[in-house]
Amino acid sequence: MTQPQDDLRTRFDAAVAASKQLPERPDNQTLLRLYALYKQGSSGDVQGDRPGFADFIARAKWDAWKGVEGLAPATAQQQYIDLYDSLR
């Protein structure tokens, strides 16, 4: 019998793979939200130092991930799936 978290992880992995094939590229804020939820869902809370000012892309990604700090990985996975579903 599969556990609910196994099913969630399977659906999360499928949404991550399918998100690369969206018919339209989401706006940057949505892409950052997807990134943050992906990192939180797969790695937990943000790690490492905040990138320097000159590396604005890495800094924006780090800030987005930091913004979901404390969110349970399973919750982040479900939010990723829900956001992906809204973009299809």
C-alpha positions as CSV (number, residue, x, y, z in Angstrom):
1,M,0.0,0.0,0.0
2,T,1.4,3.4,-0.9
3,Q,1.7,6.1,1.7
4,P,0.2,9.5,1.1
5,Q,3.6,11.1,1.1
6,D,4.8,8.7,-1.6
7,D,1.8,9.7,-3.8
8,L,2.5,13.4,-3.1
9,R,6.2,12.9,-4.1
10,T,5.2,11.1,-7.3
11,R,2.8,13.9,-8.2
12,F,5.4,16.6,-7.3
13,D,8.1,14.9,-9.4
14,A,5.6,14.7,-12.3
15,A,4.7,18.3,-12.0
16,V,8.3,19.4,-11.9
17,A,9.0,17.4,-15.1
18,A,5.9,18.7,-16.8
19,S,6.5,22.3,-15.8
20,K,9.4,22.4,-18.3
21,Q,6.8,21.8,-21.1
22,L,4.3,24.5,-20.3
23,P,2.8,26.0,-23.4
24,E,3.6,29.6,-22.3
25,R,6.6,30.7,-20.2
26,P,5.4,32.1,-16.9
27,D,6.3,35.6,-15.8
28,N,9.4,36.0,-13.6
29,Q,7.5,36.2,-10.3
30,T,5.8,32.9,-11.1
31,L,9.0,31.3,-12.1
32,L,10.6,32.5,-8.8
33,R,7.6,31.1,-6.9
34,L,8.0,27.7,-8.7
35,Y,11.7,27.7,-7.9
36,A,11.2,28.5,-4.2
37,L,8.5,25.9,-3.8
38,Y,10.7,23.3,-5.6
39,K,13.7,24.0,-3.5
40,Q,11.6,24.0,-0.2
41,G,9.8,20.8,-1.3
42,S,13.0,19.0,-2.3
43,S,15.7,20.5,0.1
44,G,13.9,22.1,3.0
45,D,14.9,25.6,4.3
46,V,17.3,27.8,2.4
47,Q,21.0,27.0,3.0
48,G,24.1,29.0,2.4
49,D,24.8,32.7,2.4
50,R,22.8,35.2,0.4
51,P,24.5,35.9,-2.9
52,G,26.1,39.2,-3.4
53,F,24.4,42.2,-5.0
54,A,26.1,41.8,-8.3
55,D,24.6,38.3,-8.9
56,F,21.0,39.5,-9.1
57,I,19.6,36.3,-10.5
58,A,21.0,34.0,-7.8
59,R,20.1,36.6,-5.2
60,A,16.4,36.7,-6.4
61,K,16.2,32.9,-6.3
62,W,17.7,32.8,-2.8
63,D,15.3,35.6,-1.6
64,A,12.3,33.7,-3.1
65,W,13.4,30.5,-1.4
66,K,14.0,32.4,1.9
67,G,10.4,33.7,1.6
68,V,9.0,30.2,2.0
69,E,11.4,29.2,4.9
70,G,9.7,27.1,7.5
71,L,7.1,25.7,5.1
72,A,6.9,21.9,5.5
73,P,8.3,20.2,2.5
74,A,5.1,18.3,1.9
75,T,3.2,21.6,1.9
76,A,5.6,23.2,-0.5
77,Q,5.3,20.1,-2.8
78,Q,1.5,20.5,-2.8
79,Q,1.7,24.2,-3.4
80,Y,4.0,23.6,-6.3
81,I,1.5,21.1,-7.8
82,D,-1.3,23.5,-7.3
83,L,0.6,26.4,-9.0
84,Y,1.6,24.2,-11.9
85,D,-2.0,23.0,-12.3
86,S,-3.1,26.7,-12.5
87,L,-0.6,27.4,-15.3
88,R,-1.6,24.5,-17.6
